[in-house]
Amino acid sequence: MLGIGLKIASVCVFVCMSSLLKASDGIPAGQLVFFRSFFAIFPVVAFIAWQGKMAVAFKTSEPFSHLWRGFVGVSAMSLTFYGLTKLPLPESIAISYATPLLTVVCSAIFLHETVRLYRWSAVCFGLIGVLIILWPRMSFFTGETEFGGDQAIGALATLGGSAFAAVAMLLVRKLVQTERTPTIVVYFSISSSLIALVSLPFGWAWPTPFQATCLVMAGIAGGVAQILLTESYRHADMSAIAPFEYTSMLLGIVIGYLLFGDVPTAEMITGAIIVISAGIFIIYREHRLGLARARARKASTPQG
């Protein structure tokens, strides 16, 4: 129950972070990434120091792997944040649910993992849900002569961000085999902050006091949410807490309506239900496969 509570808390803080970024309207995506990454360092470092792990947090044997993970992470955040500025908050959240589906695809392509019919069927079913969400934003598909405007580009950018996030998940999966969790979190915040600075020459906006407050609070919220998420995995299995990621949809709909006047469409709700159903099925399937592997290892372990 503690693990589930921490997971739900992390989801709520992440949605608040997204809302703060969306509220700072007019700020370029690269600048959003910098503030999100740089100010996340402070709560993360404070938490690591409180745990007494500061001495080992910066020790790494994989500096280039951290840099590559940072590059992929910045690409994911840049596309996602750009889409966030162009789309209603609930739709941005719903499209981002494609990440676990695309993780299965990337695992099969890059890691050569065996993906059987059940999971492929769930992936295809979930991607149909993503298409239903995207469809109204694409004027090309609705009979108009030109491709959709900002919202269409924002929707595709969010989907692209989900694809990069899926690759980032695979990189983290490899890093955890040799690196400590505090090391991965710290180096990601540092590397993503430095990489985001590359966008500075392409035009950053001077934020108003309100925008600056939103940006700083978003960065701090991102760091706090990362801590809550990491701690949730200490108290419960990933398969047990992963479905609670989808509570962000309810919170996103409420915040989107109250703060931004976003009214969820029938297509968005229908597509989100399909994507969430596919995601939960994949989580359930991964859990069953994990139990099967554990039984196989136990059966093959020499006894006596």
Helices and strands as residue ranges (DSSP letters): H 2-23, H 29-38, H 41-51, H 54-57, H 63-86, H 89-96, H 98-110, H 117-134, G 135-137, H 150-175, H 181-196, G 197-202, H 209-235, H 238-241, G 242-246, H 247-260, H 266-300
